[in-house]
Amino acid sequence: MKHLVFSLAGAIAVFLIVSILLSLHSRDIRKVELERSLSRAAEQSLEKACISKTDQIQDNDALTADFISNFLGKLKSDGKDMDIEIRTADIYKGIISARATESYTFPNGRKGRIEADTVTIVERESRRPTVSVRYFLPPEVARDAGFDYSEDKDFIYYTLRASKGYENRKDPAAPEPEGHSFIRWKMISRDRSGNTDYIGVYS
């Protein structure tokens, strides 16, 4: 009887060890696949946007959407248990930084989770022609909004880069410190290349 108990205990111990090893192996395989899919999707989206210059990818939002679609298309699962955090997706600098977190269930019913990160940069600089759009605040508005301003010149509040000829830009929200009501952004200059400056008009 004593030997039987020891045999059962040994069998259970072996079973637990094998289960742990299989779980760890399964987790390692999942992590490698996740990292590979994430990195490859970023590379392909950046190549389309910054080197091939695909017309469908004209701004950072389009780059983000293409990357997510590309990544989900590489997964063996349906992606329902996948969370994607986009840290940076910049078509002009040629970089995507993202994290993917996958939740899954082991055969024994235990829950597991793995994470993968990528910071992918295209090797050569983007050839996509871009223009600069700058937004200025009057000195008194910048002062009352708490910015580090200069009294003798307008304050550069925001700068964006846009694809040349791509007019569907979104103007930034303007600050409205006490005593200043924002009316609109007014164009104050545009050069031959299309670089444009705006200043906030307040009442």
Secondary structure, DSSP 4 states (H G I P E B T S, - for coil): -HHHHHHHHHHHHHHHHHHHHHHHHHHHHHHHHHHHHHHHHHHHHHIIIIIS--TT--SHHHHHHHHHHHHHHH-SS-STTEEEEEEEEETTTTEEEEEEEEEEE-TTS-EEEEEEEEEEE-SS-----EEEEEEEE-HHHHHHTT----TTS-EEEEEEEEETT-----PPPPP--TT--EEEEEEEEE-TT--EEEEEEE-
